[in-house]
Amino acid sequence: MADNAAKRASLKCRAMNKLDSATNPKIDLADYFQRFSTRVLWHFTGYKKPLDKAFEILNAILETRTLRIGEKSEMILMHSGQQRWGYPVACMCDIPFRDLRIHMLRYGQFGIAFHKRAAIILGQFNPVFYVHRNNAQFKEAEELFKSIDPEIMSDSPFNNRLRTCLLMIGSYVKRGDLTRIIELDSKVDSSQENNFYYEREWRTTSSWKFDDSSIAAIMMPQASLSAFRARWGDRFATASIISSEMIETL
């Protein structure tokens, strides 16, 4: 019986693999059994934006086939209040479909799901490194920066490389309160500068020029589906077009 179950799981994985990105890589059983992670990364376009603007941004991403980095540099608010900077980034999240509702309260109902392997290999996305705001080693690092910063301000090839390295690190670190309970109110700490939010974020520091084959699904409110189909026809026939209302019913 155990052998039969293993064979069925293996066949299921092979079938799932055929629907993966264009590179069609092999997958292991963890991809199938570990349901706290997903095989896609979601990018939503509605943070602090009205529905029409979020729809416009989603269509612009699809039109240009480009997921662009933001205009502002990322920053880490240190314990002392000092701001340490990183590069501008593009963001996605690794959240199972059934749990997207809380995330969508903050980031809106329009989103694109990209095959995770394509996002990692082609888009250069990596998970964010979350640090508790009162972590002892992080506080120690801040003290070390006080002596490092004056030393690296002079212009030299070594210092330039070191500053670049620190900017790279700052782009992928997010400091917050890892002890707090998940907030259901999306308006609480909307800036996310001093608070941890369970969004399982992934980032890249370069804009991603993607192919349609990297898109796994596109989500929007039911009311926008007809306009979307009228504009794009069957261009996204190989992707799942999902109404955001499904989050409330599944």
C-alpha positions in Angstrom: 0.0 0.0 0.0 2.8 2.4 0.9 4.6 1.6 -2.4 1.3 2.4 -4.3 0.9 5.7 -2.5 4.5 6.7 -3.3 3.9 5.8 -6.9 0.7 7.9 -7.1 2.5 10.8 -5.5 5.4 10.5 -8.0 3.0 10.5 -10.9 1.2 13.5 -9.5 4.5 15.4 -9.3 5.3 14.5 -12.9 1.9 15.8 -14.0 2.4 19.0 -12.0 5.8 19.4 -13.5 4.4 19.5 -17.1 2.5 22.7 -16.0 5.6 24.4 -14.7 7.7 27.0 -16.4 9.2 26.7 -19.8 12.4 25.2 -18.6 10.4 22.2 -17.3 12.8 21.2 -14.4 12.4 18.2 -12.2 10.8 18.7 -8.8 11.0 16.7 -5.6 8.2 15.5 -3.3 8.6 18.5 -1.0 7.0 20.6 -3.7 3.9 18.4 -3.4 3.7 17.7 0.3 4.8 21.0 1.9 1.6 23.0 1.6 2.9 26.0 3.7 4.9 27.0 0.5 3.6 27.3 -3.0 4.9 26.7 -6.5 4.2 30.3 -7.5 5.1 33.8 -6.3 2.3 36.5 -6.3 2.8 40.2 -7.2 -0.2 42.4 -6.3 -0.7 45.9 -7.8 -3.2 47.6 -5.5 -1.3 48.8 -2.4 -2.9 52.1 -1.4 -4.4 52.4 -4.9 -8.0 52.6 -6.2 -9.3 49.6 -8.2 -9.0 51.4 -11.6 -5.4 52.3 -10.9 -4.5 48.8 -9.7 -6.1 47.4 -12.9 -4.1 49.9 -15.0 -0.8 48.8 -13.4 -1.6 45.1 -13.9 -2.3 45.7 -17.6 0.9 47.8 -17.9 3.0 44.9 -16.5 1.4 42.5 -18.9 1.8 44.9 -21.8 5.5 45.5 -21.2 6.2 42.0 -19.9 8.2 43.7 -17.2 8.1 43.6 -13.5 9.8 46.8 -12.6 11.7 47.7 -9.4 10.2 50.5 -7.3 11.2 54.1 -7.4 12.4 54.3 -3.8 15.3 52.5 -2.2 14.5 50.0 0.5 15.6 50.9 4.0 16.1 49.2 7.4 15.1 51.3 10.4 17.7 50.4 13.0 17.1 50.3 16.8 18.6 53.7 17.2 16.4 55.2 14.6 19.1 55.3 12.0 18.1 54.4 8.5 20.3 52.0 6.6 19.6 51.9 2.8 19.4 49.2 0.2 18.6 49.2 -3.5 15.1 49.7 -5.0 13.4 46.3 -5.3 10.5 44.5 -6.9 8.5 42.3 -4.4 6.4 39.2 -4.5 5.0 36.8 -1.8 5.0 33.1 -1.3 1.6 32.5 0.3 -0.7 29.6 -0.3 -3.9 30.5 -2.2 -6.2 29.7 0.7 -4.3 32.2 2.9 -4.0 35.1 0.5 -7.0 37.0 1.9 -5.1 38.8 4.7 -2.4 39.8 2.2 -5.0 41.1 -0.2 -6.5 43.3 2.4 -3.3 45.3 2.2 -2.2 44.8 -1.4 -5.5 44.7 -3.3 -7.4 42.3 -5.6 -5.3 42.5 -8.7 -2.3 40.2 -8.9 -0.1 38.0 -11.1 1.2 34.6 -10.0 4.6 33.7 -11.6 6.0 30.2 -11.6 8.5 30.2 -8.7 11.3 28.6 -10.6 11.1 31.2 -13.3 11.1 34.0 -10.7 14.1 32.5 -9.0 16.2 31.6 -12.1 15.2 34.3 -14.5 13.9 37.1 -12.2 16.6 36.6 -9.6 14.1 36.7 -6.7 15.2 35.7 -3.2 13.4 35.4 0.1 13.6 38.3 2.5 15.6 37.9 5.7 13.4 38.9 8.6 15.1 40.1 11.7 13.5 40.7 15.1 13.8 44.4 15.9 15.4 43.7 19.3 17.7 40.9 18.2 20.9 41.1 20.2 23.2 40.4 17.3 21.4 42.9 15.1 21.9 45.5 17.9 25.6 44.5 18.0 25.8 45.0 14.2 24.5 48.5 14.6 27.2 49.3 17.1 29.8 48.0 14.6 28.4 50.2 11.9 29.2 53.2 14.0 32.9 52.4 13.6 32.7 51.0 10.1 30.8 53.9 8.5 33.5 56.6 9.0 36.1 54.2 7.6 34.3 53.5 4.3 33.2 57.0 3.5 36.5 57.8 1.7 36.5 57.0 -2.0 38.6 53.9 -2.9 38.0 50.7 -4.9 37.7 48.6 -1.7 35.3 51.0 0.0 33.2 51.3 -3.1 32.9 47.5 -3.2 32.1 47.3 0.5 29.4 50.0 0.2 27.9 48.0 -2.7 27.9 44.9 -0.6 26.1 46.6 2.3 23.5 48.0 -0.1 22.9 44.5 -1.4 22.4 43.2 2.1 20.1 46.1 3.0 17.9 45.3 0.0 16.9 41.8 1.4 16.7 42.5 5.2 13.5 43.5 6.9 13.4 44.3 10.6 10.2 44.1 12.6 8.5 42.6 15.6 8.5 38.9 15.1 6.6 38.3 18.3 3.4 39.9 17.4 0.1 38.3 16.4 -1.0 38.6 12.8 -3.1 41.7 12.3 -6.4 41.3 10.5 -6.7 45.1 10.1 -4.8 46.1 7.0 -4.6 49.7 8.2 -2.5 48.8 11.2 1.1 50.0 10.6 0.5 50.3 6.9 4.0 51.6 6.4 5.5 48.3 7.8 8.6 50.3 8.9 8.4 49.2 12.5 6.4 46.1 12.3 6.6 42.5 11.1 3.9 41.4 8.6 3.5 37.8 7.7 3.7 38.2 3.9 6.6 35.8 3.2 8.2 38.3 0.9 10.6 37.7 -1.9 12.6 40.5 -3.6 14.9 41.2 -6.5 17.0 44.3 -7.1 16.6 44.3 -10.9 13.6 44.6 -13.2 12.5 41.3 -14.7 11.7 41.1 -18.4 9.5 37.9 -18.3 7.9 35.7 -20.9 4.2 34.9 -20.8 5.2 31.3 -20.1 6.4 32.5 -16.7 2.8 33.5 -15.7 0.9 30.8 -13.8 -2.3 32.8 -13.0 -3.8 36.3 -13.1 -6.3 37.5 -10.5 -8.8 40.3 -10.5 -12.3 41.2 -9.3 -15.2 39.5 -11.2 -16.3 42.9 -12.4 -13.0 43.4 -14.3 -12.9 40.0 -16.1 -14.9 41.0 -19.2 -12.7 44.1 -19.8 -9.6 42.0 -19.3 -10.7 39.4 -21.8 -11.8 42.1 -24.3 -8.3 43.6 -24.2 -6.2 40.5 -24.2 -8.3 37.9 -26.0 -6.6 34.5 -25.7 -3.1 35.7 -25.1 -3.1 34.2 -21.6 -4.9 31.0 -22.5 -2.3 28.9 -20.8 -2.6 30.8 -17.5 -5.5 30.5 -15.0 -7.6 33.7 -14.9 -9.0 33.8 -11.3 -11.6 36.1 -9.8 -10.5 37.5 -6.4 -13.9 36.7 -5.0 -12.8 33.0 -5.0 -10.7 33.8 -2.0 -13.9 34.3 0.1 -15.5 31.1 -1.2 -12.8 28.4 -1.4 
